[in-house]
Amino acid sequence: MAGRQKSRALNKPCIMLIVIAGMERFAFKGVASNLVTYLTDIIHMSNSAAAKTVNSWCGLTSIMPLLVAPLADSLWDHYSTILVSSLFYILGLAALTSTTFEWAWPVNKNISNAFMFWSLCLISLGQGGYNPSLQAFGADQLGEEEDLPTDQTDLKKSSKRTLFFTWWYFGVCSGSLLGVSVMSYIQDTLGWSLGFAVPTLAMIASIILFSSGTRSYTFNFTNDHKVDNPNPFKTTVDGLKAAISRMFNCGIGESHRKVDVPELELQENQISSQKLVGTKEVDEKPSKRIHLSDNIKVSLRLLPIWTMLLLFAVIFQQPATFFTKQGMTMKRNIGTKFKIPPATLQGAITVSIILLMPLYDKILVPCTQVITRNEKGITVLQRMGAGMVLSIIAMVIAALVEEKRLRTPSLTIFWLLPQYILLGISDIFTVVGMQEFFYGEVPVKMRTMGIALYTSVFGVGSFLSAMMISLIEIFSTRGGKQSWFSDDMSKARLDKYYWLLAILSTFSLLVYIILCRFHKSRSDLGDENDV
């Protein structure tokens, strides 16, 4: 047993990157969790406009990796992508911080609003390259991995990958908890300038820490030579040169290199070797085109499952928007002086994840292994489905609590805790499962694309949420009726909105169950599918 635990332990670079991911989440959540309050109280947007703005921004942030991932996979390496995209990330945070000063809001507020919008876009652009590359780079540190697991050894490697994604999400949630709780309090009590400046400094610190660990990382450049003890500056320059070389050579690495390795062998290389050879002979079609074709084929194969996860992503948006607005109208006092910032209740999601995540690996997996005789206890698809069920229950509870809030004046904010906690538990199942599913269902050379497919679920889900709000607002105000999302929260009908989400999510879950019965994983397909 001791040997098994040791073999599953994560190495130091993996742990370090998990810490860095937590710092990035602290910075992002420190801005995103309370942004709706900034937009309504400082920028003076309506509730629906602020919610749509936050949803659209979160959607852009989550879908951006789909645009950046092909570059990271085919033209650049993970390390250089992380460093360059972090510069955009930091510039965006700094620009957003500047909007909190009075001099940033001249008489023409349209210009200032545009500046704030573009600062948020810079954050989205930076995170689009940063997050999927950092997570894929972290998985690279696990060592060798065959592309298509077929035997018991490969199952153990897959189990170690599951452990990595589980603890990765644990680290991300720890950072999110600090960002939600600490930064919401600072923003509500000490001001927005400091409230946005601290996340900016945290992001700068994370990049310094990332660069300091360069010599301990395992990674390969796109020209396929492994670098031992690299210099950070030289590493980035080499990555840039490799990217430019591929852009001018139509995706074929160095022009003088002969390639005599079959395509199938490339797909069976280790995870840390991000090979980009797309042809059997150098004089055939450019690998760039084949790589794009592979992206499309893999995406289409995963599209049905991806689509059924969108309603979960819509529910995922509620804590940062309408849950927070609900909390602002409820009794928040503790004693006579302290008042709970509504956004801090989002910390209940991360607390439940942090407390229960270790139990999943230590208790639930061993118990389900006995029942299912599966190495992972339950399959990844079953794990995602269980989380979807919990998210539906959370929406039902949210609707019932909102009905009670409308009937009962001065209802305490702690009534919202059950829906937050249930969403946290659902995240342990669905979000971690999604990371492993999309990462494992793509070839080795497309690992960043796999992470991008996962994040794009939340990106499109955010846009879908914003579209739903617009449509519901149109239909609910017909005949002079009050909008479900009225600025007067005593007249708003968020309960109807939550019931609608619960019904739509139930339908989505039923279709998901049917699709799972016909879905074949890459290991099942084997040689049938060489992408």
ZAMARGU-4260 file (C-alpha; in steps of 0.2 Angstrom, whole numbers, plus 5000, padded with zeros to 4 digits):
<rodrens>
0) 5000/5000/5000 | 5014/5012/5004 | 5022/5008/4987 | 5006/5012/4979 | 5004/5029/4988
5) 5022/5033/4984 | 5020/5029/4965 | 5004/5040/4965 | 5012/5055/4973 | 5015/5071/4963
10) 5032/5078/4960 | 5038/5095/4966 | 5036/5104/4949 | 5018/5098/4949 | 5015/5104/4967
15) 5023/5121/4963 | 5012/5124/4947 | 4997/5120/4958 | 5002/5133/4970 | 5004/5145/4955
20) 4987/5141/4948 | 4980/5145/4965 | 4988/5162/4965 | 4981/5165/4948 | 4963/5160/4954
25) 4965/5172/4969 | 4969/5186/4957 | 4955/5182/4945 | 4941/5178/4958 | 4947/5194/4968
30) 4940/5204/4953 | 4927/5193/4945 | 4917/5188/4961 | 4912/5205/4966 | 4912/5213/4949
35) 4893/5214/4948 | 4893/5225/4963 | 4907/5236/4956 | 4896/5238/4940 | 4880/5242/4949
40) 4886/5252/4964 | 4900/5262/4956 | 4897/5262/4937 | 4878/5262/4941 | 4872/5249/4929
45) 4855/5240/4931 | 4855/5223/4938 | 4851/5214/4922 | 4864/5225/4912 | 4878/5221/4926
50) 4873/5202/4925 | 4874/5202/4906 | 4891/5211/4907 | 4899/5199/4919 | 4892/5184/4910
55) 4898/5190/4893 | 4915/5194/4900 | 4916/5177/4909 | 4911/5169/4893 | 4924/5178/4883
60) 4937/5173/4896 | 4932/5155/4895 | 4931/5154/4876 | 4947/5163/4872 | 4957/5147/4875
65) 4949/5139/4860 | 4957/5153/4849 | 4974/5152/4858 | 4976/5134/4861 | 4980/5129/4842
70) 4994/5142/4843 | 5001/5134/4859 | 5000/5117/4852 | 5006/5119/4835 | 5017/5135/4834
75) 5023/5138/4852 | 5027/5129/4868 | 5018/5130/4884 | 5031/5138/4894 | 5033/5153/4882
80) 5014/5154/4880 | 5012/5156/4899 | 5025/5170/4900 | 5019/5180/4886 | 5000/5178/4890
85) 5004/5183/4908 | 5010/5200/4902 | 4993/5204/4894 | 4985/5197/4910 | 4994/5209/4921
90) 4992/5224/4909 | 4973/5221/4910 | 4973/5220/4929 | 4983/5236/4930 | 4971/5245/4918
95) 4956/5239/4927 | 4963/5245/4943 | 4966/5263/4935 | 4947/5264/4932 | 4944/5265/4951
100) 4952/5282/4952 | 4941/5298/4949 | 4953/5305/4936 | 4949/5289/4925 | 4930/5295/4924
105) 4930/5311/4914 | 4914/5320/4909 | 4912/5308/4894 | 4909/5292/4902 | 4908/5282/4886
110) 4926/5284/4884 | 4929/5278/4902 | 4917/5263/4900 | 4926/5258/4884 | 4943/5259/4893
115) 4936/5248/4906 | 4929/5236/4893 | 4946/5234/4885 | 4955/5231/4901 | 4943/5217/4904
120) 4947/5210/4887 | 4965/5211/4890 | 4962/5200/4905 | 4952/5188/4895 | 4966/5187/4881
125) 4979/5184/4894 | 4970/5171/4903 | 4965/5163/4886 | 4983/5158/4884 | 4989/5157/4902
130) 4976/5145/4910 | 4976/5130/4898 | 4994/5131/4895 | 4998/5131/4913 | 4987/5116/4917
135) 4994/5106/4902 | 5011/5111/4907 | 5008/5105/4924 | 5002/5088/4917 | 5018/5087/4907
140) 5027/5086/4923 | 5019/5069/4927 | 5032/5061/4915 | 5029/5048/4901 | 5012/5043/4896
145) 5006/5033/4881 | 4993/5041/4870 | 4981/5027/4870 | 4980/5017/4887 | 4978/4999/4884
150) 4985/4989/4899 | 4986/4989/4918 | 5002/5001/4918 | 4992/5013/4908 | 4978/5013/4920
155) 4990/5017/4934 | 4996/5032/4924 | 4978/5037/4921 | 4975/5036/4940 | 4990/5047/4943
160) 4983/5059/4930 | 4966/5059/4940 | 4975/5063/4956 | 4984/5078/4947 | 4968/5085/4941
165) 4959/5082/4958 | 4973/5092/4967 | 4974/5105/4954 | 4956/5109/4957 | 4959/5108/4975
170) 4973/5122/4973 | 4962/5132/4961 | 4948/5132/4974 | 4960/5137/4988 | 4965/5152/4978
175) 4947/5156/4974 | 4942/5155/4992 | 4955/5168/4997 | 4950/5179/4982 | 4932/5178/4986
180) 4933/5181/5005 | 4947/5192/5007 | 4945/5203/4992 | 4927/5205/4994 | 4929/5212/5011
185) 4943/5224/5005 | 4933/5230/4991 | 4917/5233/5002 | 4927/5241/5016 | 4943/5248/5011
190) 4939/5253/4993 | 4940/5247/4975 | 4957/5254/4971 | 4966/5243/4984 | 4953/5229/4980
195) 4959/5228/4962 | 4977/5232/4966 | 4980/5217/4977 | 4975/5204/4963 | 4987/5213/4951
200) 5001/5211/4963 | 4997/5193/4967 | 4998/5189/4948 | 5015/5198/4947 | 5021/5187/4961
205) 5014/5171/4953 | 5024/5175/4937 | 5040/5178/4947 | 5037/5161/4956 | 5034/5152/4940
210) 5050/5159/4932 | 5060/5154/4947 | 5056/5136/4945 | 5061/5135/4927 | 5076/5124/4930
215) 5066/5110/4938 | 5053/5109/4924 | 5051/5095/4911 | 5046/5102/4894 | 5050/5101/4876
220) 5050/5115/4863 | 5041/5113/4846 | 5057/5108/4838 | 5057/5092/4849 | 5073/5094/4858
225) 5073/5093/4877 | 5081/5106/4886 | 5090/5103/4903 | 5092/5117/4915 | 5086/5131/4903
230) 5088/5149/4905 | 5071/5158/4907 | 5075/5172/4895 | 5083/5160/4882 | 5069/5148/4884
235) 5056/5161/4879 | 5066/5168/4864 | 5068/5150/4858 | 5050/5147/4859 | 5047/5163/4849
240) 5059/5159/4836 | 5051/5141/4834 | 5034/5149/4833 | 5039/5162/4819 | 5049/5148/4810
245) 5033/5138/4809 | 5022/5152/4804 | 5033/5156/4789 | 5036/5138/4784 | 5017/5133/4785
250) 5019/5123/4800 | 5033/5112/4795 | 5047/5113/4809 | 5064/5116/4803 | 5066/5115/4784
255) 5081/5104/4785 | 5074/5091/4796 | 5069/5074/4788 | 5054/5066/4796 | 5053/5047/4794
260) 5041/5043/4809 | 5024/5037/4805 | 5009/5047/4811 | 5003/5033/4822 | 5020/5032/4831
265) 5019/5051/4835 | 5002/5049/4844 | 5010/5036/4855 | 5024/5047/4861 | 5025/5053/4879
270) 5014/5068/4886 | 5029/5079/4888 | 5034/5078/4869 | 5022/5090/4861 | 5026/5083/4843
275) 5020/5093/4829 | 5024/5082/4814 | 5009/5080/4803 | 5016/5070/4788 | 5025/5054/4784
280) 5037/5063/4772 | 5043/5081/4773 | 5037/5084/4755 | 5018/5080/4759 | 5005/5092/4765
285) 5010/5104/4779 | 5007/5097/4796 | 4998/5113/4801 | 4983/5109/4790 | 4983/5091/4796
290) 4983/5098/4814 | 4969/5109/4810 | 4959/5095/4803 | 4963/5084/4819 | 4956/5098/4829
295) 4940/5099/4820 | 4938/5080/4820 | 4941/5078/4838 | 4930/5093/4842 | 4915/5086/4832
300) 4917/5069/4841 | 4916/5077/4858 | 4902/5090/4853 | 4887/5080/4859 | 4894/5078/4877
305) 4901/5096/4876 | 4883/5103/4872 | 4874/5094/4886 | 4886/5102/4899 | 4881/5120/4894
310) 4867/5121/4906 | 4878/5116/4920 | 4889/5130/4915 | 4874/5142/4915 | 4870/5137/4933
315) 4889/5139/4937 | 4887/5158/4933 | 4873/5161/4946 | 4884/5163/4962 | 4894/5178/4954
320) 4878/5187/4948 | 4860/5184/4955 | 4865/5174/4970 | 4876/5189/4975 | 4862/5202/4971
325) 4850/5191/4982 | 4862/5192/4997 | 4863/5211/4996 | 4844/5212/5000 | 4845/5200/5015
330) 4850/5202/5033 | 4869/5202/5034 | 4874/5208/5051 | 4885/5199/5063 | 4884/5208/5079
335) 4882/5227/5078 | 4897/5232/5067 | 4902/5218/5055 | 4891/5216/5039 | 4895/5201/5028
340) 4899/5206/5010 | 4887/5195/4999 | 4901/5190/4987 | 4910/5181/5002 | 4896/5167/5002
345) 4904/5161/4986 | 4918/5155/4998 | 4906/5142/5004 | 4908/5134/4987 | 4926/5133/4988
350) 4926/5128/5007 | 4915/5113/5003 | 4927/5108/4989 | 4942/5110/4999 | 4935/5100/5014
355) 4927/5086/5003 | 4939/5085/4989 | 4951/5074/4999 | 4937/5063/5005 | 4933/5059/4986
360) 4950/5051/4984 | 4952/5043/5001 | 4934/5037/5004 | 4922/5038/4989 | 4935/5030/4976
365) 4940/5015/4987 | 4921/5012/4991 | 4915/5013/4973 | 4930/5002/4967 | 4923/4988/4977
370) 4906/4990/4969 | 4911/4994/4951 | 4928/4985/4951 | 4934/5000/4941 | 4952/5007/4944
375) 4944/5025/4946 | 4929/5019/4956 | 4917/5027/4944 | 4920/5032/4926 | 4923/5050/4921
380) 4906/5051/4912 | 4897/5045/4928 | 4907/5057/4938 | 4901/5072/4927 | 4883/5066/4928
385) 4883/5065/4947 | 4888/5083/4947 | 4874/5088/4935 | 4861/5080/4946 | 4868/5089/4962
390) 4867/5106/4952 | 4849/5103/4948 | 4845/5100/4966 | 4854/5116/4970 | 4843/5126/4958
395) 4828/5118/4966 | 4833/5124/4983 | 4838/5141/4976 | 4821/5143/4969 | 4812/5138/4986
400) 4824/5150/4996 | 4820/5164/4984 | 4801/5161/4986 | 4804/5162/5005 | 4814/5178/5003
405) 4800/5186/4994 | 4788/5181/5008 | 4799/5184/5023 | 4806/5202/5026 | 4824/5202/5034
410) 4828/5184/5030 | 4846/5180/5035 | 4859/5178/5021 | 4863/5161/5028 | 4848/5154/5020
415) 4858/5154/5004 | 4872/5143/5011 | 4864/5126/5005 | 4863/5131/4987 | 4881/5137/4988
420) 4887/5121/4996 | 4878/5109/4984 | 4886/5118/4969 | 4903/5116/4978 | 4900/5097/4979
425) 4894/5096/4961 | 4910/5105/4956 | 4920/5091/4963 | 4911/5079/4952 | 4908/5088/4936
430) 4922/5101/4934 | 4936/5089/4939 | 4928/5076/4928 | 4927/5088/4913 | 4945/5092/4915
435) 4950/5074/4914 | 4938/5070/4901 | 4943/5083/4888 | 4961/5081/4892 | 4961/5062/4890
440) 4950/5062/4874 | 4962/5071/4863 | 4979/5066/4856 | 4995/5070/4865 | 4999/5084/4853
445) 4983/5092/4856 | 4983/5093/4875 | 4981/5112/4876 | 4966/5110/4864 | 4958/5098/4877
450) 4959/5110/4891 | 4952/5123/4879 | 4937/5113/4875 | 4934/5111/4894 | 4935/5130/4897
455) 4925/5134/4882 | 4910/5125/4890 | 4910/5139/4903 | 4913/5152/4890 | 4898/5147/4879
460) 4888/5144/4894 | 4891/5162/4900 | 4885/5169/4883 | 4870/5157/4884 | 4866/5164/4901
465) 4867/5182/4895 | 4856/5177/4880 | 4844/5169/4891 | 4843/5184/4903 | 4839/5195/4887
470) 4826/5184/4881 | 4817/5181/4898 | 4818/5200/4900 | 4809/5203/4884 | 4795/5190/4887
475) 4793/5194/4905 | 4790/5212/4902 | 4776/5210/4889 | 4760/5219/4893 | 4769/5231/4905
480) 4773/5217/4918 | 4788/5218/4930 | 4804/5210/4924 | 4810/5194/4932 | 4826/5203/4935
485) 4819/5220/4941 | 4831/5232/4950 | 4819/5231/4964 | 4823/5214/4972 | 4806/5214/4981
490) 4798/5213/4964 | 4810/5202/4955 | 4806/5184/4951 | 4822/5175/4952 | 4813/5160/4959
495) 4805/5158/4942 | 4822/5159/4933 | 4829/5146/4945 | 4814/5134/4941 | 4817/5136/4923
500) 4836/5132/4924 | 4831/5117/4935 | 4819/5110/4921 | 4831/5114/4907 | 4845/5105/4916
505) 4835/5090/4919 | 4831/5088/4901 | 4849/5091/4897 | 4854/5077/4910 | 4842/5065/4902
510) 4850/5068/4884 | 4867/5067/4892 | 4863/5049/4899 | 4857/5043/4882 | 4873/5050/4874
515) 4884/5042/4887 | 4878/5025/4882 | 4884/5027/4864 | 4900/5037/4868 | 4916/5028/4864
520) 4932/5034/4873 | 4949/5035/4863 | 4955/5019/4872 | 4939/5010/4866 | 4942/5016/4848
525) 4960/5011/4848 | 4966/5010/4830 | 4949/5015/4823 | 4952/5033/4826 | 4970/5039/4824
530) 4966/5057/4830
</rodrens>
